[in-house]
């Protein structure tokens, strides 16, 4: 399982986009469950707008989180590979600390 660290503003943005997608999909599906045709056009326009906006705004968030995760992995690999060879005693200590 991967661990992603997000800031509070990022968490709010993620929740908002999920909410927009869910609310938009709910509006689009609601016309199938309701027999009334009043406001159908407006409900469809708002539903598609929310759904599309939520989907499109999710893309930059996902790309940003992935990019940051890759940068952290690269930094972690750089830390694990020292530039100079370590003496025998310190290599054993580094292995124990990593486990």
Secondary structure by P-SEA (a helix, b strand, c coil): cbbbbbcaaaaaaaaaaaaaaaaaaaaaacccccccccaaaaaaaaaaaaaaaaaaaaaaaaaaaaaaaaaaaaaaaaaacccccccaaaaaaaaaaac
